[in-house]
Structures are given as C-alpha cells and as structure tokens.
C-alpha cells in the first residue's frame, strides 16, 4: 500500500522491471565478491589461485579485474538504476512516461555487460577497472562498458521525461525530495561520464580496433578522472537519498530539513566533477597550480557531506526521542536496531565517517603523496563504496526485494547478522589496509610474489585477510537471504506487505525556496565551474596531445 | 502531504544548531585549506608537475635516457635518470653518500608504472610520454627500496630496485 492520497498503484510490470535490475546487481555482487578474499589471502601468504587454474581463473589480475568491474561498476549501476526506477514511479505516483525507453536502456546495459564479461573471463581484458592506457584490452571490453554507461543514460532520459510530464501537471508543487535527489544524481552522472566517453571513443576503442597506432596516456588519465571522482558520488548519492528521504521514516521519525537536504544534493552536482585532479597529484603532465585548485575544490565537496551528517543525525535523534530515547547520546540505543533495514544504514553511516576522514587526507595536495597507490586507497574506498554504499544497499534490499516480489524477507534476524558481520569484517579489513598503506604496501599488486615485503607488514597482512574472510561470510549470507526471499513460495497475505518508505519533512516542502527546486541555475553554475576548473587544462592537454604510445597487452 | 499550501512564504531557513554546524564545518574546511596551502607553498612540499614531454618509442635512444643512472652535479647534488619498463627499473641499484640530495627523473618506455621510494615522500606516477621529477635528501645511511606501485602487467609485483645510502662519502 502507498499513502492514502495514492492515485497510482505500482504495477506488477513495474515491480518485475525493478526486480530484473536487482537480479543482475546481486548476481554480479555474488561473483565479484568471491575474488576479494582470494586477493586478501594471497597477500597474507595463502595463494589459492592454483586451485582455480583448471577453470581458467588462476590469474590474480584477471580476478582483480572481475572484482573491480563487477562490484564497483555492475553491482552499483544496476542497483542504482533499478532503485531509482521505483523512486520515480512511487515518488511521483505515476507510471514511467515511456516504459519502452527505460526497457531499452536496461537491455542496452545487459548487452554491454555480457559483451564486457567475455573478454574479462577469457583473459583478454586483465587491465583492472581503471584500464589505464596504453594497457590494451579487447575492443569488446571497451564497447561493453560504453553500452553499460549509455544504457544508464537512456534510463536517465526516461526519468527526465517522466519528470517533465509531472512538472507540467504540477507547476506549483515542490518536487518530492527523493525524486529530485534521484534526478540530480542521474544528471551529475550524465555530465561526468562524458570524460570516459571521450577517452574510450577517441583513444581506447580506436586503438583496440587498430585504427590508430597509439594513445596519449596522460590525457587518458585526465579524461578518466573527470569521470572517476564523480563516479564515487554516483554510488554514494543513492545511499544519501535513502538516509535523507527514507531512513527517518524507517526509524520512526521525520526528515529534519527538506531545504538543507536539497541544498546538499545541489552542492554535490556543483562540486563532484571539478575535483578530478586530486586523483592525479602524483602525475607528471599536470601543472601543480591546477592540482592545488582541485585540492581546494575537493574540500568544498566535503561541505555537503558535513551537512548530511548533521541532517541525518538530527532526523535520527528526533526519531529516537519519539521512541523514548533519552540522554545526550543515550538516544542512540532507542533507535530500532532490531530492524535490519535500519541497522544496515546506521552501520554504513558509522563506517562512512571513517571513510570521510580518510578522504580529507587523500584530497590534501601534499599528504596525498604518502598514500598514493598504496593499500591505504582500497582501504579507503572499501569504507565508501563497499560500506557506505554497499551496506546501505543491503539495507534497502531488505525492503525492496519484498516490495518487488510480494514475498516477505527470509529470516529477518539473519539480515541483522549480515549487517554486523559486514561491519566487524570491514573494521578489521580497512584498518589493516590503511596501516599497510602508511607502511608503504602498494595497492593492486600480487604481493605474495613481491621481493620487498618487510617482516613488519606480516601481522597487518594477516589481520587484513581475517577481515576479508569475515566479509566473505557476510556477503554470502546476504546473497542467500536475497535469493531465498525472491525464490520462496510464501507470499504476503491480504493486508500484508511492504510500504514504500517516504520520510515526511518537519517543515512543509512548499516552504523550501524555489531556487532549490529548479535545475536551470544549478546546471548553469555546474557547467561554468567545470569550464573554469577543467577547461584550460583540457585545452592544453588536447592541443599538446601525442598519440604515440603504442598499445600493449598486459 | 505536500499539497497543503501554508500561509507562510517560501524562504531559506535553517535551525540555529544547523547554522552553527554549517559555520563550524566551513571553518574546519578553511583550516584544512590553509594547512595545505602553507605546506605546499611556504614549507615547500613538492608534488610532481608538468615537465618535458618525450616520445616513448624513441626516448631511450638519446641522452640522457640512453644512459640511465646517476649524474653528479657537485655539492652533494645528484640527478638520477631511471627508466621504467615491464618489469624492471633501469638502473636497479643507485648508490649515493649520506647527505646527498637526489633529483629523480623517471619515464616509461611501455605502459604506466609507479615509483615509490619507501620511507620517503617520493611517490610518482610514471607515464609514457611524460617525465616525472621529484627531489629527496638522504639524511640517514641505509637501503631504500623503490617499488612499482601502478599495475603494469603480469610481472608487476617483482618490479623494484633500491637506493643504497652509504655512511661515508664515495658512492656514485
């Protein structure tokens, strides 16, 4: 059941369409996650790749490519587009304007996934998920990834057109926050992915097809990171959407401030993109002045995350006090920790605080050199994409899978176990990785083969692999719960079911200023800031481009 | 829910606590920015910048890259030219006396590599077509490994070398 004002019931077809996204997402997660612990074990001296040799998966870097592509790109993109589809339909209380368009987008993504998976599995694309040129993968890998991105654009167009129709019918009403949040995320993604699109279409794909003799690797890095940093916000903002727009309701309260929630999302649109050089502090070919400017802008993008911390915690405190919570911090215990939907998101938020603090370090122009390309970096992003995002998506799944299948969550208590297992495993794993990074351990390296590993790393390597083993247990249990929920025979009876969660704002959203509900001023500001922060360097690097670095297969 | 129109006019309003938090957040971030600015410009922390461009196909054929290794510039200052290629650094050992200031120049003749000199602040991306440059002073004797920390292919893990800093002058 939706709210009483509901005029549109989400149809079986809508639900199946969203469910198809989730099926691909969770299938990708279940395969991709198997390789994470294999890497962790290899680092600590337990090399299991020999056992996988007979099935063609004995190569460390093939496994690393599978882990990165499936977990960071496929699990996230499919989950997000599926989740947003339901946010649009249930948030606007109307069907997609052109369901065929969204279907076309989804199938484009699926075709792209299959196309990219073939070279990855046959070892023709062991270039990791950053595929830095001149490392060369099969053309099918690049074309497949392109189709996944283009498919997500097409689904975005379906959302924009649905919104345009709603806007025409409701010219004076503030758009629902969750819908606005989803649209801002898709627009940001659309702009951000232009970098990677240009990289693939002008360099990587032509080189793979033999149409050009070489690429310009530094230009490739600049274009990649134009997309690469906002990519992490594409993962994170759907979790924020849930923390702002759904979690307060799930915890028994209200959204503290609709105004500030919208402001935070607009600031993410504005600031997510012109910060990419903070991934290139250690690069040659980028002048130090531009690195410094992007470092400063990166501190800017921390601001909306600080706003989020306040608003989300304030909303949770309101909910907890309504439930009888008392004390300065004692109210935290009064939150509904027994509800796995809630505890997943709470634990995700706690892990993310550590991730945010580490992120400030990464952004620092000078300190970054200590941790660049060390184990610190995967330690960091396992707190962001693999915790803030993935654990929140676990929490969302616990209501979303029942919502789309009409079947109750299988063994709710075990879902709580998943959340805590993930939390504990990640604490151990990411702490060890951060420490190893500070000691100088390189990331994305088959460390068991390396001649330079000092004894002082070994305790941390062991701790890291213990964390990895715990995480494997957690994700395996999650996949079992998801599958048992979706494929069980039992269905909700009449009057039972899951409500689509929408948190009501404490202040009437109609009182939110109009400029926080209009794309135009923010889009103009975003484009202007990108042109200022990236334009001169892009012009410089394109004018001086030399496509003279011949492609080399790894 | 949202359809009820109130008498109030829309306005940007934030809770007093929230306003205070926004001020604190901005203050904190400005403090971080200042720290970075001071470290970067007043204290002279260096990051690699834009140096000369080279042709990765021919760079190793002519000086200085045709003879990688150490150049003594006098006064305890050295330039070290190091070529990165799958899966080795050339040279693999560099010996200098304690107290030397060594400027490392790196380039690649094939794919991207990394150059991290352990226990120092030298950490550079090595990109074909570009030259990466950083300087480090060795105040203590000992052996400092340099390792490739960017994935460069199947043999990436074995790609390393070392700087030997000798207690008495006479290295090179």
Interface residues (C-beta under 8 A of the other chain):
Chain A: X3 X5 X59 X61 X128 X132 X134 X135 X173 X174 X176 X216 X217 X218 X221 X256 X257 X259 X260 X280 X281 X282 X283 X284 X285 X286 X287 X288 X291 X292 X295 X296 X299 X300 X302 X303 X306 X307 X310 X311 X314 X360 X364 X365 X366 X367 X368 X369 X370 X372 X373 X374 X440 X442 X443 X444 X445 X446 X447 X448 X449 X450 X451 X452 X504 X507 X508 X509 X510 X511 X512 X513 X514 X516 X544 X546 X548 X549 X550 X552 X554
Chain B: X1 X2 X3 X4 X5 X6 X8 X9 X10 X11 X12 X13 X14 X15 X17 X18 X21 X22 X25 X26 X28 X29 X32 X33 X35 X36 X37 X39 X40 X45 X46 X47 X48 X49 X50 X51 X53 X55 X56 X57 X86 X110 X111 X112 X114 X116 X118 X119 X121 X122 X123 X124 X125 X126 X127 X128 X129 X130 X131 X132 X133 X145 X147 X148 X149 X150 X151 X152 X153 X154 X156 X157 X158 X160
